[in-house]
């Protein structure tokens, strides 16, 4: 193999590495965008879960007050707890 052939082979390898590095960078950018979208969706789910937990807690409090107001035999008390 001559020196020129070796240089051509090295140059071709460098060009291939440049193409691969550009492909990797493009893929990383796409992954960052997808991760941002996933993070936004996850934040929305966390918010919805928090709101649901608060609503269930308020509902449980209301049911507890209603049960205490009605008493053990199902008859009403003197004043409404709600």
N, CA, C and O atoms as a Maestro MAE file, in Angstrom:
{
 s_m_m2io_version
 :::
 2.0.0
}

f_m_ct {
 s_m_title
 :::
 protein
 m_atom[328] {
  # First column is atom index #
  i_m_mmod_type
  r_m_x_coord
  r_m_y_coord
  r_m_z_coord
  i_m_residue_number
  s_m_chain_name
  s_m_pdb_residue_name
  s_m_pdb_atom_name
  i_m_atomic_number
  :::
  1 25 0.862 -1.169 0.000 1 A "UNK " " N  " 7
  2 3 0.000 0.000 0.000 1 A "UNK " " CA " 6
  3 2 0.911 1.235 0.000 1 A "UNK " " C  " 6
  4 15 1.854 1.339 0.784 1 A "UNK " " O  " 8
  5 25 0.599 2.143 -0.890 2 A "UNK " " N  " 7
  6 3 1.408 3.356 -0.995 2 A "UNK " " CA " 6
  7 2 0.983 4.366 0.051 2 A "UNK " " C  " 6
  8 15 -0.049 4.208 0.704 2 A "UNK " " O  " 8
  9 25 1.783 5.398 0.203 3 A "UNK " " N  " 7
  10 3 1.476 6.448 1.171 3 A "UNK " " CA " 6
  11 2 0.178 7.155 0.776 3 A "UNK " " C  " 6
  12 15 -0.642 7.471 1.638 3 A "UNK " " O  " 8
  13 25 -0.009 7.403 -0.518 4 A "UNK " " N  " 7
  14 3 -1.244 8.055 -0.977 4 A "UNK " " CA " 6
  15 2 -2.472 7.208 -0.651 4 A "UNK " " C  " 6
  16 15 -3.500 7.739 -0.232 4 A "UNK " " O  " 8
  17 25 -2.367 5.906 -0.842 5 A "UNK " " N  " 7
  18 3 -3.490 4.996 -0.531 5 A "UNK " " CA " 6
  19 2 -3.791 5.015 0.962 5 A "UNK " " C  " 6
  20 15 -4.951 5.010 1.374 5 A "UNK " " O  " 8
  21 25 -2.751 5.036 1.751 6 A "UNK " " N  " 7
  22 3 -2.957 5.083 3.207 6 A "UNK " " CA " 6
  23 2 -3.647 6.373 3.605 6 A "UNK " " C  " 6
  24 15 -4.579 6.353 4.409 6 A "UNK " " O  " 8
  25 25 -3.194 7.519 3.043 7 A "UNK " " N  " 7
  26 3 -3.829 8.797 3.350 7 A "UNK " " CA " 6
  27 2 -5.290 8.811 2.901 7 A "UNK " " C  " 6
  28 15 -6.153 9.316 3.619 7 A "UNK " " O  " 8
  29 25 -5.570 8.264 1.727 8 A "UNK " " N  " 7
  30 3 -6.954 8.203 1.240 8 A "UNK " " CA " 6
  31 2 -7.819 7.361 2.176 8 A "UNK " " C  " 6
  32 15 -8.968 7.700 2.460 8 A "UNK " " O  " 8
  33 25 -7.251 6.275 2.641 9 A "UNK " " N  " 7
  34 3 -7.993 5.413 3.563 9 A "UNK " " CA " 6
  35 2 -8.248 6.131 4.885 9 A "UNK " " C  " 6
  36 15 -9.338 6.034 5.449 9 A "UNK " " O  " 8
  37 25 -7.255 6.840 5.371 10 A "UNK " " N  " 7
  38 3 -7.416 7.600 6.618 10 A "UNK " " CA " 6
  39 2 -8.456 8.707 6.432 10 A "UNK " " C  " 6
  40 15 -9.307 8.914 7.297 10 A "UNK " " O  " 8
  41 25 -8.387 9.412 5.310 11 A "UNK " " N  " 7
  42 3 -9.354 10.471 5.037 11 A "UNK " " CA " 6
  43 2 -10.772 9.915 4.931 11 A "UNK " " C  " 6
  44 15 -11.714 10.527 5.435 11 A "UNK " " O  " 8
  45 25 -10.928 8.791 4.298 12 A "UNK " " N  " 7
  46 3 -12.245 8.159 4.195 12 A "UNK " " CA " 6
  47 2 -12.763 7.779 5.581 12 A "UNK " " C  " 6
  48 15 -13.947 7.947 5.874 12 A "UNK " " O  " 8
  49 25 -11.886 7.275 6.418 13 A "UNK " " N  " 7
  50 3 -12.280 6.931 7.790 13 A "UNK " " CA " 6
  51 2 -12.699 8.154 8.575 13 A "UNK " " C  " 6
  52 15 -13.670 8.112 9.330 13 A "UNK " " O  " 8
  53 25 -11.970 9.243 8.399 14 A "UNK " " N  " 7
  54 3 -12.332 10.491 9.090 14 A "UNK " " CA " 6
  55 2 -13.692 10.981 8.604 14 A "UNK " " C  " 6
  56 15 -14.513 11.415 9.412 14 A "UNK " " O  " 8
  57 25 -13.941 10.920 7.302 15 A "UNK " " N  " 7
  58 3 -15.258 11.329 6.775 15 A "UNK " " CA " 6
  59 2 -16.365 10.448 7.366 15 A "UNK " " C  " 6
  60 15 -17.426 10.947 7.740 15 A "UNK " " O  " 8
  61 25 -16.115 9.164 7.447 16 A "UNK " " N  " 7
  62 3 -17.105 8.255 8.039 16 A "UNK " " CA " 6
  63 2 -17.370 8.617 9.504 16 A "UNK " " C  " 6
  64 15 -18.518 8.604 9.950 16 A "UNK " " O  " 8
  65 25 -16.317 8.937 10.244 17 A "UNK " " N  " 7
  66 3 -16.479 9.324 11.653 17 A "UNK " " CA " 6
  67 2 -17.269 10.626 11.782 17 A "UNK " " C  " 6
  68 15 -18.061 10.779 12.713 17 A "UNK " " O  " 8
  69 25 -17.061 11.556 10.862 18 A "UNK " " N  " 7
  70 3 -17.819 12.811 10.881 18 A "UNK " " CA " 6
  71 2 -19.302 12.531 10.654 18 A "UNK " " C  " 6
  72 15 -20.155 13.102 11.333 18 A "UNK " " O  " 8
  73 25 -19.608 11.653 9.699 19 A "UNK " " N  " 7
  74 3 -21.012 11.298 9.429 19 A "UNK " " CA " 6
  75 2 -21.637 10.643 10.658 19 A "UNK " " C  " 6
  76 15 -22.767 10.958 11.031 19 A "UNK " " O  " 8
  77 25 -20.903 9.742 11.275 20 A "UNK " " N  " 7
  78 3 -21.421 9.054 12.466 20 A "UNK " " CA " 6
  79 2 -21.640 10.050 13.599 20 A "UNK " " C  " 6
  80 15 -22.663 9.994 14.282 20 A "UNK " " O  " 8
  81 25 -20.691 10.960 13.805 21 A "UNK " " N  " 7
  82 3 -20.838 11.926 14.897 21 A "UNK " " CA " 6
  83 2 -22.027 12.851 14.660 21 A "UNK " " C  " 6
  84 15 -22.732 13.198 15.608 21 A "UNK " " O  " 8
  85 25 -22.262 13.257 13.411 22 A "UNK " " N  " 7
  86 3 -23.435 14.079 13.108 22 A "UNK " " CA " 6
  87 2 -24.722 13.307 13.383 22 A "UNK " " C  " 6
  88 15 -25.681 13.855 13.926 22 A "UNK " " O  " 8
  89 25 -24.733 12.047 13.009 23 A "UNK " " N  " 7
  90 3 -25.910 11.199 13.263 23 A "UNK " " CA " 6
  91 2 -26.168 11.068 14.762 23 A "UNK " " C  " 6
  92 15 -27.313 11.134 15.210 23 A "UNK " " O  " 8
  93 25 -25.107 10.886 15.525 24 A "UNK " " N  " 7
  94 3 -25.245 10.765 16.986 24 A "UNK " " CA " 6
  95 2 -25.777 12.066 17.576 24 A "UNK " " C  " 6
  96 15 -26.677 12.037 18.416 24 A "UNK " " O  " 8
  97 25 -25.238 13.199 17.154 25 A "UNK " " N  " 7
  98 3 -25.711 14.486 17.658 25 A "UNK " " CA " 6
  99 2 -27.176 14.726 17.319 25 A "UNK " " C  " 6
  100 15 -27.930 15.228 18.153 25 A "UNK " " O  " 8
  101 25 -27.583 14.375 16.110 26 A "UNK " " N  " 7
  102 3 -28.981 14.521 15.716 26 A "UNK " " CA " 6
  103 2 -29.879 13.644 16.587 26 A "UNK " " C  " 6
  104 15 -30.950 14.071 17.016 26 A "UNK " " O  " 8
  105 25 -29.435 12.429 16.839 27 A "UNK " " N  " 7
  106 3 -30.216 11.515 17.679 27 A "UNK " " CA " 6
  107 2 -30.330 12.046 19.102 27 A "UNK " " C  " 6
  108 15 -31.388 11.933 19.721 27 A "UNK " " O  " 8
  109 25 -29.269 12.615 19.619 28 A "UNK " " N  " 7
  110 3 -29.295 13.183 20.975 28 A "UNK " " CA " 6
  111 2 -30.287 14.339 21.045 28 A "UNK " " C  " 6
  112 15 -31.041 14.451 22.012 28 A "UNK " " O  " 8
  113 25 -30.294 15.197 20.030 29 A "UNK " " N  " 7
  114 3 -31.243 16.308 19.996 29 A "UNK " " CA " 6
  115 2 -32.681 15.796 19.979 29 A "UNK " " C  " 6
  116 15 -33.541 16.339 20.673 29 A "UNK " " O  " 8
  117 25 -32.945 14.764 19.196 30 A "UNK " " N  " 7
  118 3 -34.291 14.183 19.131 30 A "UNK " " CA " 6
  119 2 -34.677 13.577 20.472 30 A "UNK " " C  " 6
  120 15 -35.822 13.705 20.905 30 A "UNK " " O  " 8
  121 25 -33.740 12.924 21.126 31 A "UNK " " N  " 7
  122 3 -34.020 12.328 22.430 31 A "UNK " " CA " 6
  123 2 -34.322 13.393 23.476 31 A "UNK " " C  " 6
  124 15 -35.188 13.209 24.331 31 A "UNK " " O  " 8
  125 25 -33.604 14.507 23.400 32 A "UNK " " N  " 7
  126 3 -33.870 15.600 24.347 32 A "UNK " " CA " 6
  127 2 -35.283 16.132 24.160 32 A "UNK " " C  " 6
  128 15 -35.986 16.397 25.135 32 A "UNK " " O  " 8
  129 25 -35.697 16.287 22.912 33 A "UNK " " N  " 7
  130 3 -37.059 16.744 22.648 33 A "UNK " " CA " 6
  131 2 -38.085 15.759 23.158 33 A "UNK " " C  " 6
  132 15 -39.086 16.151 23.758 33 A "UNK " " O  " 8
  133 25 -37.842 14.489 22.924 34 A "UNK " " N  " 7
  134 3 -38.773 13.458 23.401 34 A "UNK " " CA " 6
  135 2 -38.800 13.429 24.929 34 A "UNK " " C  " 6
  136 15 -39.861 13.246 25.526 34 A "UNK " " O  " 8
  137 25 -37.645 13.608 25.561 35 A "UNK " " N  " 7
  138 3 -37.580 13.607 27.021 35 A "UNK " " CA " 6
  139 2 -38.334 14.806 27.586 35 A "UNK " " C  " 6
  140 15 -39.018 14.686 28.602 35 A "UNK " " O  " 8
  141 25 -38.212 15.959 26.932 36 A "UNK " " N  " 7
  142 3 -38.943 17.147 27.388 36 A "UNK " " CA " 6
  143 2 -40.444 16.900 27.313 36 A "UNK " " C  " 6
  144 15 -41.186 17.243 28.234 36 A "UNK " " O  " 8
  145 25 -40.883 16.306 26.216 37 A "UNK " " N  " 7
  146 3 -42.316 15.994 26.051 37 A "UNK " " CA " 6
  147 2 -42.767 15.009 27.138 37 A "UNK " " C  " 6
  148 15 -43.834 15.179 27.728 37 A "UNK " " O  " 8
  149 25 -41.960 13.990 27.396 38 A "UNK " " N  " 7
  150 3 -42.284 13.008 28.429 38 A "UNK " " CA " 6
  151 2 -42.337 13.664 29.806 38 A "UNK " " C  " 6
  152 15 -43.224 13.363 30.605 38 A "UNK " " O  " 8
  153 25 -41.396 14.552 30.083 39 A "UNK " " N  " 7
  154 3 -41.384 15.256 31.365 39 A "UNK " " CA " 6
  155 2 -42.643 16.094 31.549 39 A "UNK " " C  " 6
  156 15 -43.214 16.136 32.639 39 A "UNK " " O  " 8
  157 25 -43.077 16.766 30.474 40 A "UNK " " N  " 7
  158 3 -44.296 17.572 30.558 40 A "UNK " " CA " 6
  159 2 -45.510 16.700 30.847 40 A "UNK " " C  " 6
  160 15 -46.354 17.054 31.670 40 A "UNK " " O  " 8
  161 25 -45.595 15.561 30.168 41 A "UNK " " N  " 7
  162 3 -46.719 14.641 30.398 41 A "UNK " " CA " 6
  163 2 -46.684 14.096 31.831 41 A "UNK " " C  " 6
  164 15 -47.722 13.987 32.484 41 A "UNK " " O  " 8
  165 25 -45.495 13.759 32.310 42 A "UNK " " N  " 7
  166 3 -45.357 13.236 33.669 42 A "UNK " " CA " 6
  167 2 -45.757 14.291 34.695 42 A "UNK " " C  " 6
  168 15 -46.424 13.975 35.681 42 A "UNK " " O  " 8
  169 25 -45.357 15.538 34.471 43 A "UNK " " N  " 7
  170 3 -45.751 16.618 35.375 43 A "UNK " " CA " 6
  171 2 -47.270 16.768 35.415 43 A "UNK " " C  " 6
  172 15 -47.851 16.983 36.479 43 A "UNK " " O  " 8
  173 25 -47.913 16.653 34.244 44 A "UNK " " N  " 7
  174 3 -49.376 16.750 34.191 44 A "UNK " " CA " 6
  175 2 -50.024 15.597 34.952 44 A "UNK " " C  " 6
  176 15 -51.023 15.789 35.646 44 A "UNK " " O  " 8
  177 25 -49.459 14.408 34.821 45 A "UNK " " N  " 7
  178 3 -49.998 13.252 35.557 45 A "UNK " " CA " 6
  179 2 -49.825 13.411 37.063 45 A "UNK " " C  " 6
  180 15 -50.719 13.067 37.836 45 A "UNK " " O  " 8
  181 25 -48.683 13.928 37.474 46 A "UNK " " N  " 7
  182 3 -48.444 14.154 38.903 46 A "UNK " " CA " 6
  183 2 -49.445 15.164 39.444 46 A "UNK " " C  " 6
  184 15 -49.995 14.978 40.530 46 A "UNK " " O  " 8
  185 25 -49.682 16.236 38.689 47 A "UNK " " N  " 7
  186 3 -50.650 17.246 39.106 47 A "UNK " " CA " 6
  187 2 -52.057 16.649 39.211 47 A "UNK " " C  " 6
  188 15 -52.772 16.906 40.180 47 A "UNK " " O  " 8
  189 25 -52.448 15.857 38.220 48 A "UNK " " N  " 7
  190 3 -53.771 15.225 38.241 48 A "UNK " " CA " 6
  191 2 -53.891 14.264 39.421 48 A "UNK " " C  " 6
  192 15 -54.940 14.199 40.062 48 A "UNK " " O  " 8
  193 25 -52.831 13.521 39.709 49 A "UNK " " N  " 7
  194 3 -52.844 12.590 40.837 49 A "UNK " " CA " 6
  195 2 -53.001 13.347 42.160 49 A "UNK " " C  " 6
  196 15 -53.753 12.924 43.038 49 A "UNK " " O  " 8
  197 25 -52.299 14.450 42.292 50 A "UNK " " N  " 7
  198 3 -52.392 15.265 43.510 50 A "UNK " " CA " 6
  199 2 -53.814 15.795 43.680 50 A "UNK " " C  " 6
  200 15 -54.374 15.744 44.775 50 A "UNK " " O  " 8
  201 25 -54.390 16.302 42.596 51 A "UNK " " N  " 7
  202 3 -55.760 16.812 42.668 51 A "UNK " " CA " 6
  203 2 -56.747 15.702 43.012 51 A "UNK " " C  " 6
  204 15 -57.676 15.916 43.790 51 A "UNK " " O  " 8
  205 25 -56.551 14.525 42.441 52 A "UNK " " N  " 7
  206 3 -57.438 13.393 42.744 52 A "UNK " " CA " 6
  207 2 -57.337 12.997 44.209 52 A "UNK " " C  " 6
  208 15 -58.351 12.715 44.849 52 A "UNK " " O  " 8
  209 25 -56.131 12.974 44.739 53 A "UNK " " N  " 7
  210 3 -55.943 12.624 46.152 53 A "UNK " " CA " 6
  211 2 -56.641 13.635 47.058 53 A "UNK " " C  " 6
  212 15 -57.240 13.261 48.067 53 A "UNK " " O  " 8
  213 25 -56.563 14.919 46.696 54 A "UNK " " N  " 7
  214 3 -57.229 15.953 47.490 54 A "UNK " " CA " 6
  215 2 -58.743 15.784 47.444 54 A "UNK " " C  " 6
  216 15 -59.419 15.919 48.463 54 A "UNK " " O  " 8
  217 25 -59.271 15.487 46.261 55 A "UNK " " N  " 7
  218 3 -60.717 15.297 46.129 55 A "UNK " " CA " 6
  219 2 -61.190 14.082 46.922 55 A "UNK " " C  " 6
  220 15 -62.228 14.136 47.581 55 A "UNK " " O  " 8
  221 25 -60.436 12.992 46.862 56 A "UNK " " N  " 7
  222 3 -60.802 11.793 47.609 56 A "UNK " " CA " 6
  223 2 -60.763 12.078 49.106 56 A "UNK " " C  " 6
  224 15 -61.623 11.606 49.849 56 A "UNK " " O  " 8
  225 25 -59.783 12.838 49.549 57 A "UNK " " N  " 7
  226 3 -59.672 13.186 50.963 57 A "UNK " " CA " 6
  227 2 -60.881 14.014 51.414 57 A "UNK " " C  " 6
  228 15 -61.457 13.773 52.475 57 A "UNK " " O  " 8
  229 25 -61.253 15.007 50.572 58 A "UNK " " N  " 7
  230 3 -62.423 15.817 50.920 58 A "UNK " " CA " 6
  231 2 -63.695 14.971 50.937 58 A "UNK " " C  " 6
  232 15 -64.549 15.145 51.807 58 A "UNK " " O  " 8
  233 25 -63.818 14.063 49.982 59 A "UNK " " N  " 7
  234 3 -64.983 13.183 49.935 59 A "UNK " " CA " 6
  235 2 -65.038 12.290 51.176 59 A "UNK " " C  " 6
  236 15 -66.103 12.100 51.764 59 A "UNK " " O  " 8
  237 25 -63.901 11.752 51.562 60 A "UNK " " N  " 7
  238 3 -63.855 10.896 52.755 60 A "UNK " " CA " 6
  239 2 -64.257 11.688 53.998 60 A "UNK " " C  " 6
  240 15 -64.977 11.174 54.854 60 A "UNK " " O  " 8
  241 25 -63.798 12.929 54.101 61 A "UNK " " N  " 7
  242 3 -64.181 13.775 55.237 61 A "UNK " " CA " 6
  243 2 -65.685 14.021 55.255 61 A "UNK " " C  " 6
  244 15 -66.319 13.969 56.309 61 A "UNK " " O  " 8
  245 25 -66.253 14.292 54.069 62 A "UNK " " N  " 7
  246 3 -67.690 14.537 53.977 62 A "UNK " " CA " 6
  247 2 -68.482 13.290 54.369 62 A "UNK " " C  " 6
  248 15 -69.452 13.386 55.120 62 A "UNK " " O  " 8
  249 25 -68.084 12.138 53.876 63 A "UNK " " N  " 7
  250 3 -68.770 10.889 54.213 63 A "UNK " " CA " 6
  251 2 -68.641 10.606 55.706 63 A "UNK " " C  " 6
  252 15 -69.604 10.173 56.340 63 A "UNK " " O  " 8
  253 25 -67.479 10.842 56.263 64 A "UNK " " N  " 7
  254 3 -67.265 10.621 57.707 64 A "UNK " " CA " 6
  255 2 -68.187 11.516 58.525 64 A "UNK " " C  " 6
  256 15 -68.794 11.063 59.496 64 A "UNK " " O  " 8
  257 25 -68.293 12.785 58.136 65 A "UNK " " N  " 7
  258 3 -69.185 13.699 58.854 65 A "UNK " " CA " 6
  259 2 -70.634 13.245 58.719 65 A "UNK " " C  " 6
  260 15 -71.394 13.290 59.686 65 A "UNK " " O  " 8
  261 25 -71.014 12.809 57.525 66 A "UNK " " N  " 7
  262 3 -72.379 12.360 57.292 66 A "UNK " " CA " 6
  263 2 -72.703 11.135 58.139 66 A "UNK " " C  " 6
  264 15 -73.783 11.053 58.724 66 A "UNK " " O  " 8
  265 25 -71.774 10.183 58.207 67 A "UNK " " N  " 7
  266 3 -71.993 8.969 58.997 67 A "UNK " " CA " 6
  267 2 -72.107 9.318 60.469 67 A "UNK " " C  " 6
  268 15 -72.973 8.792 61.167 67 A "UNK " " O  " 8
  269 25 -71.241 10.200 60.946 68 A "UNK " " N  " 7
  270 3 -71.307 10.599 62.360 68 A "UNK " " CA " 6
  271 2 -72.606 11.342 62.653 68 A "UNK " " C  " 6
  272 15 -73.190 11.162 63.722 68 A "UNK " " O  " 8
  273 25 -73.062 12.166 61.728 69 A "UNK " " N  " 7
  274 3 -74.287 12.924 61.915 69 A "UNK " " CA " 6
  275 2 -75.496 12.001 61.990 69 A "UNK " " C  " 6
  276 15 -76.391 12.201 62.811 69 A "UNK " " O  " 8
  277 25 -75.515 10.990 61.127 70 A "UNK " " N  " 7
  278 3 -76.660 10.088 61.067 70 A "UNK " " CA " 6
  279 2 -76.693 9.134 62.249 70 A "UNK " " C  " 6
  280 15 -77.766 8.663 62.624 70 A "UNK " " O  " 8
  281 25 -75.561 8.843 62.835 71 A "UNK " " N  " 7
  282 3 -75.529 7.968 63.999 71 A "UNK " " CA " 6
  283 2 -75.540 6.498 63.615 71 A "UNK " " C  " 6
  284 15 -75.684 6.161 62.440 71 A "UNK " " O  " 8
  285 25 -75.387 5.620 64.604 72 A "UNK " " N  " 7
  286 3 -75.273 4.186 64.338 72 A "UNK " " CA " 6
  287 2 -76.556 3.549 63.814 72 A "UNK " " C  " 6
  288 15 -76.489 2.549 63.100 72 A "UNK " " O  " 8
  289 25 -77.708 4.094 64.145 73 A "UNK " " N  " 7
  290 3 -78.958 3.471 63.674 73 A "UNK " " CA " 6
  291 2 -79.546 4.173 62.466 73 A "UNK " " C  " 6
  292 15 -80.677 3.881 62.078 73 A "UNK " " O  " 8
  293 25 -78.791 5.109 61.852 74 A "UNK " " N  " 7
  294 3 -79.231 5.748 60.625 74 A "UNK " " CA " 6
  295 2 -80.165 6.912 60.820 74 A "UNK " " C  " 6
  296 15 -80.682 7.446 59.840 74 A "UNK " " O  " 8
  297 25 -80.403 7.329 62.054 75 A "UNK " " N  " 7
  298 3 -81.305 8.441 62.317 75 A "UNK " " CA " 6
  299 2 -80.500 9.734 62.404 75 A "UNK " " C  " 6
  300 15 -79.345 9.738 62.828 75 A "UNK " " O  " 8
  301 25 -81.126 10.812 62.000 76 A "UNK " " N  " 7
  302 3 -80.449 12.095 61.947 76 A "UNK " " CA " 6
  303 2 -80.163 12.666 63.324 76 A "UNK " " C  " 6
  304 15 -80.836 12.345 64.303 76 A "UNK " " O  " 8
  305 25 -79.163 13.506 63.374 77 A "UNK " " N  " 7
  306 3 -78.805 14.204 64.599 77 A "UNK " " CA " 6
  307 2 -79.513 15.538 64.669 77 A "UNK " " C  " 6
  308 15 -80.509 15.772 63.984 77 A "UNK " " O  " 8
  309 25 -78.978 16.413 65.515 78 A "UNK " " N  " 7
  310 3 -79.652 17.694 65.737 78 A "UNK " " CA " 6
  311 2 -79.321 18.736 64.681 78 A "UNK " " C  " 6
  312 15 -80.185 19.526 64.301 78 A "UNK " " O  " 8
  313 25 -78.068 18.749 64.197 79 A "UNK " " N  " 7
  314 3 -77.715 19.754 63.188 79 A "UNK " " CA " 6
  315 2 -76.857 19.108 62.098 79 A "UNK " " C  " 6
  316 15 -76.187 18.096 62.304 79 A "UNK " " O  " 8
  317 25 -76.913 19.726 60.969 80 A "UNK " " N  " 7
  318 3 -76.156 19.186 59.839 80 A "UNK " " CA " 6
  319 2 -74.671 19.489 59.984 80 A "UNK " " C  " 6
  320 15 -74.313 20.623 60.300 80 A "UNK " " O  " 8
  321 25 -73.782 18.495 59.760 81 A "UNK " " N  " 7
  322 3 -72.342 18.727 59.881 81 A "UNK " " CA " 6
  323 2 -71.771 19.394 58.626 81 A "UNK " " C  " 6
  324 15 -70.631 19.860 58.625 81 A "UNK " " O  " 8
  325 25 -72.565 19.432 57.572 82 A "UNK " " N  " 7
  326 3 -72.067 19.945 56.299 82 A "UNK " " CA " 6
  327 2 -72.409 21.391 56.214 82 A "UNK " " C  " 6
  328 15 -72.088 22.044 55.221 82 A "UNK " " O  " 8
  :::
 }
 m_bond[327] {
  # First column is bond index #
  i_m_from
  i_m_to
  i_m_order
  :::
  1 1 2 1
  2 2 3 1
  3 3 4 2
  4 3 5 1
  5 5 6 1
  6 6 7 1
  7 7 8 2
  8 7 9 1
  9 9 10 1
  10 10 11 1
  11 11 12 2
  12 11 13 1
  13 13 14 1
  14 14 15 1
  15 15 16 2
  16 15 17 1
  17 17 18 1
  18 18 19 1
  19 19 20 2
  20 19 21 1
  21 21 22 1
  22 22 23 1
  23 23 24 2
  24 23 25 1
  25 25 26 1
  26 26 27 1
  27 27 28 2
  28 27 29 1
  29 29 30 1
  30 30 31 1
  31 31 32 2
  32 31 33 1
  33 33 34 1
  34 34 35 1
  35 35 36 2
  36 35 37 1
  37 37 38 1
  38 38 39 1
  39 39 40 2
  40 39 41 1
  41 41 42 1
  42 42 43 1
  43 43 44 2
  44 43 45 1
  45 45 46 1
  46 46 47 1
  47 47 48 2
  48 47 49 1
  49 49 50 1
  50 50 51 1
  51 51 52 2
  52 51 53 1
  53 53 54 1
  54 54 55 1
  55 55 56 2
  56 55 57 1
  57 57 58 1
  58 58 59 1
  59 59 60 2
  60 59 61 1
  61 61 62 1
  62 62 63 1
  63 63 64 2
  64 63 65 1
  65 65 66 1
  66 66 67 1
  67 67 68 2
  68 67 69 1
  69 69 70 1
  70 70 71 1
  71 71 72 2
  72 71 73 1
  73 73 74 1
  74 74 75 1
  75 75 76 2
  76 75 77 1
  77 77 78 1
  78 78 79 1
  79 79 80 2
  80 79 81 1
  81 81 82 1
  82 82 83 1
  83 83 84 2
  84 83 85 1
  85 85 86 1
  86 86 87 1
  87 87 88 2
  88 87 89 1
  89 89 90 1
  90 90 91 1
  91 91 92 2
  92 91 93 1
  93 93 94 1
  94 94 95 1
  95 95 96 2
  96 95 97 1
  97 97 98 1
  98 98 99 1
  99 99 100 2
  100 99 101 1
  101 101 102 1
  102 102 103 1
  103 103 104 2
  104 103 105 1
  105 105 106 1
  106 106 107 1
  107 107 108 2
  108 107 109 1
  109 109 110 1
  110 110 111 1
  111 111 112 2
  112 111 113 1
  113 113 114 1
  114 114 115 1
  115 115 116 2
  116 115 117 1
  117 117 118 1
  118 118 119 1
  119 119 120 2
  120 119 121 1
  121 121 122 1
  122 122 123 1
  123 123 124 2
  124 123 125 1
  125 125 126 1
  126 126 127 1
  127 127 128 2
  128 127 129 1
  129 129 130 1
  130 130 131 1
  131 131 132 2
  132 131 133 1
  133 133 134 1
  134 134 135 1
  135 135 136 2
  136 135 137 1
  137 137 138 1
  138 138 139 1
  139 139 140 2
  140 139 141 1
  141 141 142 1
  142 142 143 1
  143 143 144 2
  144 143 145 1
  145 145 146 1
  146 146 147 1
  147 147 148 2
  148 147 149 1
  149 149 150 1
  150 150 151 1
  151 151 152 2
  152 151 153 1
  153 153 154 1
  154 154 155 1
  155 155 156 2
  156 155 157 1
  157 157 158 1
  158 158 159 1
  159 159 160 2
  160 159 161 1
  161 161 162 1
  162 162 163 1
  163 163 164 2
  164 163 165 1
  165 165 166 1
  166 166 167 1
  167 167 168 2
  168 167 169 1
  169 169 170 1
  170 170 171 1
  171 171 172 2
  172 171 173 1
  173 173 174 1
  174 174 175 1
  175 175 176 2
  176 175 177 1
  177 177 178 1
  178 178 179 1
  179 179 180 2
  180 179 181 1
  181 181 182 1
  182 182 183 1
  183 183 184 2
  184 183 185 1
  185 185 186 1
  186 186 187 1
  187 187 188 2
  188 187 189 1
  189 189 190 1
  190 190 191 1
  191 191 192 2
  192 191 193 1
  193 193 194 1
  194 194 195 1
  195 195 196 2
  196 195 197 1
  197 197 198 1
  198 198 199 1
  199 199 200 2
  200 199 201 1
  201 201 202 1
  202 202 203 1
  203 203 204 2
  204 203 205 1
  205 205 206 1
  206 206 207 1
  207 207 208 2
  208 207 209 1
  209 209 210 1
  210 210 211 1
  211 211 212 2
  212 211 213 1
  213 213 214 1
  214 214 215 1
  215 215 216 2
  216 215 217 1
  217 217 218 1
  218 218 219 1
  219 219 220 2
  220 219 221 1
  221 221 222 1
  222 222 223 1
  223 223 224 2
  224 223 225 1
  225 225 226 1
  226 226 227 1
  227 227 228 2
  228 227 229 1
  229 229 230 1
  230 230 231 1
  231 231 232 2
  232 231 233 1
  233 233 234 1
  234 234 235 1
  235 235 236 2
  236 235 237 1
  237 237 238 1
  238 238 239 1
  239 239 240 2
  240 239 241 1
  241 241 242 1
  242 242 243 1
  243 243 244 2
  244 243 245 1
  245 245 246 1
  246 246 247 1
  247 247 248 2
  248 247 249 1
  249 249 250 1
  250 250 251 1
  251 251 252 2
  252 251 253 1
  253 253 254 1
  254 254 255 1
  255 255 256 2
  256 255 257 1
  257 257 258 1
  258 258 259 1
  259 259 260 2
  260 259 261 1
  261 261 262 1
  262 262 263 1
  263 263 264 2
  264 263 265 1
  265 265 266 1
  266 266 267 1
  267 267 268 2
  268 267 269 1
  269 269 270 1
  270 270 271 1
  271 271 272 2
  272 271 273 1
  273 273 274 1
  274 274 275 1
  275 275 276 2
  276 275 277 1
  277 277 278 1
  278 278 279 1
  279 279 280 2
  280 279 281 1
  281 281 282 1
  282 282 283 1
  283 283 284 2
  284 283 285 1
  285 285 286 1
  286 286 287 1
  287 287 288 2
  288 287 289 1
  289 289 290 1
  290 290 291 1
  291 291 292 2
  292 291 293 1
  293 293 294 1
  294 294 295 1
  295 295 296 2
  296 295 297 1
  297 297 298 1
  298 298 299 1
  299 299 300 2
  300 299 301 1
  301 301 302 1
  302 302 303 1
  303 303 304 2
  304 303 305 1
  305 305 306 1
  306 306 307 1
  307 307 308 2
  308 307 309 1
  309 309 310 1
  310 310 311 1
  311 311 312 2
  312 311 313 1
  313 313 314 1
  314 314 315 1
  315 315 316 2
  316 315 317 1
  317 317 318 1
  318 318 319 1
  319 319 320 2
  320 319 321 1
  321 321 322 1
  322 322 323 1
  323 323 324 2
  324 323 325 1
  325 325 326 1
  326 326 327 1
  327 327 328 2
  :::
 }
}
